[in-house]
Amino acid sequence: MRLLALLGLFLSSAALAQYEGARRLEVDGGVHVPVLTKEPTLEQFVQATYPPQAQAEGLSASVRLLVTIAADGTVSDASVIEPVGNGFDEAALEAVRGFKFTPAEVDHLPSPIQIEYVYHFELQVVDAGVALDAGPPPPPRAHLKGQLLARGSRSRIEGATVRCMNESAGNGEAISDAEGLFDLELNAGDCEVKVIGNEYEPFKTLETLAPNETAEVVYYVMPKVVGYETVVRGTREKKEVVRRSLERQELQKIPGTFGDPVRVIQNFPGVARAPFLSGALIVRGAKPSQTLTFMDGVEIPLLYHLGGGPSVVNGEFLDKIDFYPGGFGARYGRAVGGVVDVSTRRGAVDTLHAVVKIDIQDASLFVEVPITDQISLAGAVRRSYIDALLPLVLPNDPEAGTLQVLPVYWDYQVRADFGKKGAENTGFVMAFGSDDILKVIATGGGRNRDFTASFHTTFHRVVGNWTYRKGNTTLKLTPYIGYDLGRLDFGIAKISADQFEVGLREDLSVDVNDHLTLRAGADILYDHISGSAELPNIGNINYPAFPGAEPAAEVQKVSRVLGSFDGAVFLEAELKAGMLTVTPGIRASHAYLSRGEIRHAFDPRLYARLEPWERTQIKGSIGMYTQPPDAQNMEPPPFGTPTLTHEKAFQSSLGVAQKITDNLNIDLTAYYNRRYENVSSPGPTTRNPNGSVTTQRFANDGLGRAYGLEVMLRHEVTKNFFGWISYTFNRAEERTAGSDKGYRLTANDQTHILTFVGSYRLPFGFELGARFRYVTGVPKSPLLHPYDLYRADANSYTGTYGESRTGRVKDFHQLDLRLDKAFTFDRFTFAVFLDVQNVYNQKNVEGSFFDYRFRQEFEVPGIPFLPVLGIKASL
């Protein structure tokens, strides 16, 4: 963000403000869905009493049960899902209630969980006519050894029952272990093998076993085709008032995202729609630079590739995405808007996996492989080629002119994990990066002026992590280093900046008792920025050029080397008392900015949650948030103002979450954010004793406010459907302190944002999804006159605008559809998808600019009807 801000500083020096169509953006958050990190395994089995009447009638049955396992592994509740009668249901319930499991872990902590369990009753028939001591000698024995693998993914299947259905003596049943291995000692001869697993379809086959020999087999078992149905997990405590997270089933099935999980954030309440060429996030009316994005706790400059591309991380690497539109805890700082934190997952621990994805935008490869039982490697690469395809669908005719948007991007991630999951000591090392080149070229037609811009951004990060768990204490250390590069060519202006950074995060959590949890940590960051630019000479007269042509100007060269340090510590205490949970926290920071300027900040925060009823939560937050000024803005005049201080915001929210049914819930949150001492440009003008005037480049006189209501009606992931309806009413306004002018709309205000998202499983393995969005157009300043004003001294034209931001760009609305079809084979899966953007070809406006005489406005169109056909193969 600091690197991009430096580019923005140089750009503003080039006096290019007439292109107001280029906006920046922000993000929002919600309700966390816990992650099952350790499955329970059955330790103590209880044999059920066979119902006497059913035994007399020679009946058998299989009873499906929903079993609730407590945090200590005991069965706290059980119920029958599909009653079979004849006394089997009651007998199965009585037996299962005596089961004992190893404790399940959710987010690496012992937690209650619900599973499906099938209890099988099989009638053992004894031939009453044969005396027990008069039978024939026992038949020769044989071994059946093998491994159970999931079809398609080849993942090991643990805890499944392998049974020989026609076995009359000996041990005819085994449970597969963590590696999917099983070993059965059976009578020689034919054996009808049946495999039963709670999450898998029944598997049957016939094996012929030779006497005194061992048969080794591999069975590929089909996962249950249950659509989006998932296991109901125990709910982890929710600290933040608003945090929205999605499961992996949802993340890759949203229309209009091309299967990119991170782009789902754009459909959450509180998130404004980003312009086509922007990868920024606009959250609750804040500037894009005021919302930070993190990957594994480390700040990154971009979340999305430029040109409306995918996120900078491969979707197969994702573990979860937490989105906070505001009211986030003291762990996060340097932001007065929102926070997005993307967490990656460790590589495979069972076998090699690979995923190849190809569509008209790009191609990607993901590979993960275990090295030992404690070390795994994973990596991903992606490269685009959409720059060769976009010109085929963008406007190109002599009358209207030619618009070319040519994005080129690539990214990579490599991660090595150490230690077993849930072990006392674990860690990883990860390197990741991204590169974007975006060219925008507008020529011909009635423009009378050609327009060309080129952007190039690159970033790399190397992150280490060590996690220590002991009893009720968890400690995480995360050191990292990074490099960012930025290049901008905008007409005759050429700007470049390089940034190096090194940082360390430390997080400590201690569960003191059932009522108190303490969290503390440190967040340290050092930045070194080197920037240079070639710009038109500020304040001098340009050499006249032919009207509409690029002015021939004297070029000045500017270079700067900047350094800044920001260190912070934080402390939170989570207090639970019956229905009420209160979490006070504080974050204190010390910033050493440009040329020895020192700034401090203290941010107290408080959030609370009340659960008066089982399905109802009332939640609220208040807090102070600060963001240090960019070091480049604190340069001596004319490039900066050395006296700048932290930007500040007071954030407050109040909401209610109501679970309507087991699968349907609604969340309403009202918020009010007041931002003050924000950095604005230009600053105030003062008159010097000699009669001259001086205008400060920047000043902390920006005031802002954002208020609104966010509503999300969400249908959780079930067998055939998931989806949500979100609506945001947001009003974002700003003014200058001391000015006689009142509040006006910000450039990012989108008052009404309505989104429908849904995905439904059709017969024959098809899935159909839809997304509809309606968004109020962003403000703009209207051009008042149809004629031109000629400036003879500069030989150029200028326009006369109405009151700032009293007009609006046309409202945006669009329908997207997605159709998926997956084919599952023994060793891999193959999927085909069609993702169609802008189904009814709505001509949405992304921005505008004028001809050189300011007589005619040209609208920059968004994406037209765009079908994207892709394939995805998983090994």
N, C-alpha and C positions, 0 to 999 in steps of 0.2 A: 504494500500500500504506500509506503514512503517513497519507493521508487516511482510509482505511478504519479504520486503527488508532485515529485520533482519535474516530471514531464509536463504535468499540468501547469506548473509555475512558468516554465519556459514558453509553453504554448500561449499562455495569457499575455506574455511579453510581446508576442508576435501580433497581437491585436487581431485575433481571429474569432471574435465573439459573434460575428454575424451568423455562424453556423449553429444556431440555437437548437436545431433538431437533434443534436447529439446529447443525450441525457445519461445520467448515471442512476444506479439502482440499489435495492436492499432486501432483507430476509425476515422469517418468523418461525415459531416453534410449537410443541405440544405434549402429548401423553406418551410415556415410555412403555414399550413392550419388552419385558425381560427376555433374556437370552438363556436357553438351557445349555449349561456348560458341562454337566455331568449327568448321565442318565442313571436312574435307579436300577439295581439288579436284585433279583430275588435271592434272599439268603435262607429264609425259613419257609418251607412249603408245608401246608396242612392238607392231609388227605380228607376229602369230603366223604360224608356218609351217603352211600348210594340209597336213593329213595326205595323203600321195600316194594311198593306197588309197581314202580317202573322196573325194578329188577325182576319181579315175578312175571311181568309181561314181556321181558326181554328188550326193553327200550334203552336207547342211548341218546345223548344230546351234547351240544356245546352251548354254553351260556356266555353271552357277551356282557361284561360288567364294566362300569365306570368306577375306578378305584381312586380314592383320594389318599395319597401318602403324605404323612406329616413330615416335618423337618427332621425328625429323628429316625425315620424309616418305618415307623409303625403305620398301620392302616387306620385312619381316623374316620373314614366313611366309605361306603360302597353301595352301589345301586345297580339294578339290572337294566340294561339298555334295550334288549329285545327278549321279553319273557318267552320261555318255551314250555312252561307248565310241568305237570306230572311230578311236582316236588323238586325238580332240578334247580329251580331258581333259589329256593330257600336253602337248599343244601350247599349250593355254590357260595351264597352270601355268607353263610356261617363259617365256611372254610376260609374264604378270602380274608375275612376280618381277623384271622389269626396269622396271616402272612407277616413276614418281616423282610424289609428291603434295605439295601444300602441307601443312605440318604442321597437324594437328588440335590444338585447344585444349580442355582440360577444366578448368573453373573458371579460365579465362583463362590457363592455362599449357600450353606444348607437351607433349603426352602421347601415348602409344601408344593405338591404337584399332583395333577390328575392324569391317569393313563387309562387306556382300554386294556382289559385282560379277558382272555377267552379261557374258561374252565371247561375241560373236556371230560365227559362221563362216558366210559367205554365198558361195556358189559363183558366180564371174563366168564366164559362158559366152561364148567368142569363136567367131564363125562362121568356121571354117577355110576355107570356100570363097570368102571375099571377101578380096581383097588389101588390105593396109593403106592403100595409096595410091590405091585405086580406089573408095573408098566414096563415097556421096552427100555433098553438102555438109552441114555440121552443122545440126541443127534449130534453129529460133529458140529463144532462151532466155527465161526468166521468173524472177521472184523470189517466194519464199514467206517472208514475214516474219510473226512472231507472238510470242505470249507463252503460257507454260505456267502454269496456276494449279491449285492443289489444289481438288478439288470439296469444297464445303461451307465451308472456311475461306478460300478464295481466296488462300492463301499462295503466294508465288512459288516455283517449282520450279527449283532450281539443279542443274546437272550432269547433266540428263537428255539422252538422245540422241534427236534428231529425224532420221528417215531416210525418204527416198523409196524405197519397196521395189522399184519397177519402173524405176528410173533406170538408163540404160545408158551415160551419158557425163556428164562433169563432176563437180562436187562435190555428192554426194547425201546428205551427213550434216553435222549441226551439233550443238554442245553448248550447252545453255541457260546463260545467265550468271546472276549473282546476282539479277537482276530477273526471271528466267524468260524472257528474250528470246532469240530465235534468228533466223537469217537464212540461207536456203538459195537458191543459184542453181541452177536446174534447167532441164531441157528443157521447153518448152511442151507442153501437152497434159494428159492425165490422169496423176495421181500418187497412188499409194496411200501415204499418210503413216502412219508408225508411230512412236510415242513410247515409249521404254523408260527407266525410272528404277528404281533399286534398291528404293525404298520405295513404288513405285506399280504399279498394275495396267497391263499393256500397253494402249496406246490406239491405235486404228486409225480412219482416215477416208479418204475419197476427195476429192481436190481437182482441179478442172479449171483449169489455168493458161493464160491467154491470152498469145500471143506478145508479148514486149517490154513486159509489164505486171507490176505488183507486187500480189500478193494479201496482204492483212493479215488475220490470223486470231487468235482466242483459243481455246485448247484447255483444257477443264476435265478434269483427269486424276484418276481415282479413287485415293485412297490404298489400299494393300494392306489387305485385311481379314485381319489377322494376329492378331486378338485382342489379347493383352497383350504380344506379342513385342517386344523392344527390342534395340537394338544393344549388344553387349558392349563396355564401355569399359575403358580402363586404370584401375587402382585408385589413387586418390589416397592419400597417406600419411595414416594415421589417428592423430591425436595423442591424443585422449582415450580412456580405457579403455572407456567406455560412451557411445556416441552413436548414437541410432537415427534414421534418416531414411527417408522413403518417396518414391517417384517419383509424378509427377502421375497416372499411370494408376491407381495404387493409391489415392491420396488421395481421389478422388471416387467410388469404387465400394464403399465399406465400408457394409454395412447398419447401420441404426440411427443413422447420422450425417446423414441427409438430404442427402448429397452435400457436406457441409462438411468440407474436408480437415483443418482443425485439430482437429476432434473425434476424429480417428483416434488422437491421443495417448492418449486414455482407454483404448485397447485394448493399450497397451504393458505389458510387465512392470514392476513397481515402482510402477505408478500405481494408487492406490486409487480406488474408485468414488465419484463425487461425489453428494451428495444431490440430489434433483430440483430444488430451488430454488436451488442454489448454482452459481456459475460458477467455483469455486475448483479448485485442483489439489492433490492430496495425494500426495507422493512419498516413498517409503521412510520412512513414519511421521512425517515432519516436519510442523510446523504449516503451514497454507496461506500464512501471511505469511512463512515462511522459504524459500519457493520463488518465484523471480522470473520474470516473463515480459517478453520484449523483442520489439520490432518494429523491424527494421533496426538493431539494437544499442541502441535507446532503450527504457527501461523504461516499461511501461504498467500501470495498476492492475488491469485485468481482461482475461482472454483470451476469456472466453465471456460472452454476454449472460445476465442473471439469468433465473431460471425455467427453467433447462435449455435455453436457446436456443442458437443457432449462435455461432460465433466472431465477434469484432468486426471481422474483415477479410474482404472478399469473396474467395472461393476462387479466382477468376480472376486475382487479383493475386499469388498465391503463387508463389514460386520454389522454396523449400525450407523445411522445418521441421526444426530440430535440437533434439533433446531430450536433456538430460543429467540423469540421476537423481542423479548425484553424481560426484565426482572430476574436475570440470571444471577447465580451465586458469586461469592467473592473469589472463587477460583479463576474467573475470567476478568480481564481488565483491558485497559487501553481502547475502550469502545463505549460510545454513548448511544449506539443503536442496538443491533442484535448480534447474535453469535450462531455460527454453524460449525459443528464439530463432527468430522467424518472419522470413524474408527475402522481400521483395517483388521483382518483376521489372520491367524497363523496358517501356515501351509498344511498340506495333507499329512496325516499321521498313519494312513493305512496303505495307500498305494499311489502310483503316479496318476495324476489327473491332468487333463488338458482341455481347453475350450478355444475353439476358433469361431470368430464371428465376422461375417462379411456382408456389407450392404453398400448402397450407392454413395454413402458418405465416406466410409473408411473401412479398414480391415484391422482386426486385433487378434492377438494370441495370448493366452494365459496358460501357464504350466505350474503345477505344484507337485513336489515329490518328497517323500521322507528319506532322509539319509541314514539315521539310526532311530531307535525308539525315543530319542530325546532331541533330535535335530531334524529340522525340515527346511526346505527351500521352496520359494515361490517367486514367480516373476511374470511380468506382462509387458507387452509393447503394443503400440497402436500408431497407424499412419493414415492420414487422410488423402483423398483424391477428389474431394467435392469441388475443388477449384476448376477442375476440367469439365464438370457437369452443370454447375450453376449458370454459366452463360447460356446454356440451352433453354433455360426457363425464365430468365430475367429479360426485361424489355430491351429490344434491339431493333429499332426501325428509324428511317431517316427523319420522319416527322416528329416523333416524341424523343428521339435521341437514344443513346446507349447508356445503360447502367450496368457496370460490371462489379461484382463483389467476389473477390478471389481469396478465400481463406485457405491456408495450408497449416496443418498442425500435426504434431506427434507428441507422445508421452510415453513414459516407462515407469515401472515400479519393480523393485527387487527386495525381497525380505527373507531373512534367515532367523528362525526361531530356535531357542535353546530351552531345555527342560520340559518335563511332562506337564500336561495341562493340570492345573490345580496344585502343582508341587509347591514346596516352600520357596524355592528360588526359580524364577523363570525370567526370560528376557528375549529381546530381539534386536536386530540391526536392520534398518530399512533405508534404501536410497530410492528417491523418486524425483521426477522432473517433468517439465512440459515446455514446449516451444510453439509459438504462434507467429505466423506472418499473415497480415490482412491488408489487402489492397482494395481501395474503393476508387473506381474510375467512372466519371460521368462526362459524356461528350455528346456533341451534336444536337440536333433538334433546335428548339427555340432558345436554348440557353445562352448562346453568344459568349459563353465562358466555360472553358473546360475546368474540371475539378478532379484533382488527384490527391490521394492521401495513402500513406503506407505506414503500418504499425508492425513492430516486431518486439515480442516479449518472450523471455526465457526465464525459467527458475529451476533450481536444483536444491534438494535437501538430503542430508544424511542424518538419520535419527537413530539413537540408541535408547534402549529401555531395559531397566532392571527392576523386577517386582519381587518383593519379599513379603511372604504371608506367614504369620505365626499367631495362632490362636485368634484373638479378636483384633489383631493389628495388621494393617497393610501399608507398605511403603513402596512408592514408585519414584524412580529417578529417570529423567529423560533429558539427556544432553543432545544438542543438535548444532549443525552448521549449515549455512545456506549461501547461495549465490543467485542474484537476480540481475537481469539485463533488460534494458528498455531502449528501443530506437523508434524515432518518429520523424517522418518526412512529410511536411505539410506545405506544399508549394515551395517557396524559397527557404522556408524554415527547416532546419535539420537539428534534431535534438537526440542526445544519447545519455544514458546513465547506467552505472554499474553499482550494485550494492552487495556487500558482504556482511553476513551476520553470524553471530554465535550466541547460543542461549542455553539455558538450563531450567527445567521444571522439576519441582519436588512436590509430591503429594503424600500426605500421611493421614490415615484414618484409623481411629481407635473406637471400638464399641465398648464404652465403659460399662454399661449395663443395658437392660431392656429399655430404659427411659432416656439414655443420654449417649450420643455419638459425637465425638470431636473430630474435626477435620482441619488440618493446617498445611501450609506449604509455602513455597517460594517460586517466583517467576522472574527470571533474569534475562535481559536481552541487550546485546550491543550491536549497533549498526554502523557501517562505514560506507559512505556513498561518494562516488566520484562521478560528476556530471559535466557535460560540455554541450555547447550549442552554437549554431550559426543562425543569427536572427537579423531581420531588418533593423537598422540602427534606430534605437528608441528615441523619439523626439525629433529626429531629423526629417527633412523633406525628401520624399522619394523622387527619383528621376522620372519625369513623365513618360508614360508609355501609351501605346494605342489603347483607347477605352475598351475594357473587357479583357485585355491581355494581362499577363503577369507583370506587375510593376517592377521596373529595374531599380533596385534599392541598394544603398550602401549596406554591406553586411558587416555586422560586428560579431566577434567570436567571444564567447563567455565560457568560463570553466570554474567549477567549484569542487572542493573536497570537504565533506561534512562527516562528523561523527556524533553519535548520540548513545546514551546509556539509560536504560530504565530498569530498575530493580524493584520488586514488590514482594511483600509477604502478606499472607491472609490467614484468617482464623474464623471457623464456623462452629457453632454448637447446635446440634439438633436435639430438641427437648420434646419428649412425648409424654402427654398426660391424658389418658383416656382417649376421648374423641379428638383432642386438639394436639397438633404438632406445630411447634414454633421454632424457626431457625434464624437466629440473629447471626450476623457476620460482619466483618470489617476487612477492608483491604487498604494497605498503606504502601505508597510508592515514593521512590526517590529518583528523579530524572535529571541527568546531566546532559544538557542539550548543546546547541551550537555555540561555540566560542565561550565556553565556561558558564553559560546560563544554567542555573539550578532551579528546579521546580519540585514541589512536594504536593501530594494529594492524599486525602483520607476519605475513604468511601464507606460509610456505614450502610448496611442493607438488612432488610428483614422480610421474611415471607412466612406465611402461616397457612395451615390447612385444618379445616374443621369437618368432621364426618358425623353429622348428627344422625344419619341413617345409613344403612348398609350400602345403598346404591347412590348416595348423594355426597358430594364434596363441595364445600365452600372454601374458596382460596383467595388470597390477596397478597400483595407485595408493595413495599415502598423501598426506595433506595437512591443513593447518590452514585453517579457514574461519571468518570472523568477520562479524557483522552488527551495525551500530551500533544502540543503543536509539533508539526513536522519541522525537523531541524533546518531544512532549506528555506522555510518561511521566516526563520529568525536571522537570516543574513542581514548585514548592514544595508541601508538604502543604496540604490533604488530597488534592490531585489527583495528586500524583506523588512521585517520589523523586529528588532532584537528583544523587545519587551513583551512579546506574546506569552500568555499563560495557558494553562489547561482549558480545553473546552469542557463544559459541564452540562449535566442533565439530571433532572429529578424525574424518576420514573415511578409510576404507581399503576396498579391494576387491581381489579376485583372481578372474580368469576365464579361460576358454578358449573359443575359437571354432574350430569344425571345419567345413570345407566337405565335406559327405558326397558330393554329386554336383555337377555343374555348376549345378544349379538348387536344390539342397537343402542348407541349412546349419543348424547348431545353435550356440547361444550360451548358455553358463552363466556366471553371475557370482554369487559370494558376497560379501557386504559386512558390515561392522560400522561403525556410526557412533556415536560417543560425543559427546553434547551436554552442555555444562556452562556454568555462569554464565548460564543462560537467565533471561530476565525472567519472574517469576511474581508472582501476586497472590492473596491479600494477602501482604505481607512479614511479618517477625517482629514480635512484640509485646514492648515493653519497659516496665518499671515506672519511673515518674518519682519523684524524691525526695519529692514531695508526696503520693505514694500513688496518683496517677492512672496510667493506662496509655495508651500510644501504639502504634498499629499502623501500620506503614509500608504505603503504598499498593502499592508494588512493591519487589522485591528481586532481586538476581542469585543466587538460591539454587536455581534450577531445574536439575535433573539429568535427562538423558534418554539412552536408548540404543535403537538400532534395529539389528536384525541379521536376515539372511535370505538367501534364494537366489532368483535370477531365471533362468528358463529360457525360451528362445524358439527354437522349431523353425519355420523359415521356408522356404517355397517361393517362389523368386523369380518375377518376372513372366515368364511364357512365353506360348506361342501361345494357349492356351485357359484357363489357370488361374493364380491366385496366391492365397496365403493363409499363415496361420501359426497356431501353437498357442503360447500363452504361459501360464506358470504362475509365480506369485509366492508364496513363503512369507515372510511378514514379521511380525516381532514388534516392536512399538513400546511402550516402557515409560518411565515417568517417576517421579521422587520429589523430595522437597525436601531439600536439603542440611541436615544436622544433625538431621533428624527420626529418630525411632526406628522409623518405618514404612518398610518396604521398597519396592521398585519395584511400581508398579501399571500396568495398561494405560492408554494414552493414549485420549482420546476418539476418535482417528482410526484406531485399530488395526483392520485387516481382515486377519486372519491368513492366509487362503487366498484367492487370486484366480486363477481359471481362465478363459481366454478362447479360443474357437475363432473364427477368421475365414477365410472363403474366398469366392472369386468365380469362376464358371465361365462360359465363353462357349458358348451353345447355338446350334443351327442357326437360320438366318434372321435373324441379327443380334441375338438376344436374349442378355442376360446376367443370370445369377441369382447372388445373393450371400446369405450367411447369416452370422450372428454369434450365438454363445451365450456367456453369461457366468454364472459362479457366484461369489458373493462372501460371505465370512463377515460376519455382521451386526456392526455397531459396538457397543462396550460401552455400557451404561447402568447407572444406579443403581436397583435394584429398590425399589418401594414395599412396605413390610413389612406394613402393617396395612390391614384393610378398613374401618376406621372413621376418624373425623376428630378432629383436635385443634383446639379452639377457643381463639383468643387474644382474650380479652375486651378488653384495652387497645386493640387495633387493629380489633376487630370483624371478624376474618378467620380463616380456617382455614389450617392448614399440615399437611404430610404428614411421615411418618417413613420415612426411606429406609434401606436396608441398606448394607453396605460399598460404598464408591464403586466403580462400574464393575465390579461382579461379575456383573451380568447382561448380556444381549446382545439387541439387536434381532434379529428373525427374519432368517435367511439370505436373500440375494437371488439369484434366478436368473431368466433371461429369454432368449427366443429372438427374434431380429429377422431379417426377410427383406427383400430388395430385388430388384426386377425392372426391368431397363432395356431399352429398345428405341429405337434411333437410326435416323433416315431422312436420307439424304444427297442433297442436290440440288446443282446446279451452283454456286449462289451462297450457300447456307446449309445448315445442318443443323438438324434438329428431333428432339428426344428426348422420350420420355415415360417416367416412372419411377413405380413404386409402392414406397414404403418403409413396411414394416409393423413397428411396434414392439410387443413383447409379444404374440407370435402366439397363445400359449395363455392369455392374459389372467391371468397370475399376479398375485395381490394382494400385491405387495411393499410393505413398510412403510418410509416415508421418515423418520418421526419420530413423536412422541407428545406429548400433554399431558393434564392431568387436569381433572376438573370442580372447581368452586371448593371442594368439601369433600374433595377428594383421595380420593374413594371409587371412582372409575371412571376408567380410562385410555382415551383416545381415540387411535386410530392414524391417522396421516396417510398416506393411500395414495399410491403412486406412479402413474406413467402407466399407464392400462389399455390394453387392445387399441386400438391407434391406427394406422389406415392413413392414409398421407400420399400423395396423388396429386399429382404435379407435372409441369410441362412446362419444357423448356429449349430455347430457340432461339438459334443462334449464326450470326452473319453474318460 
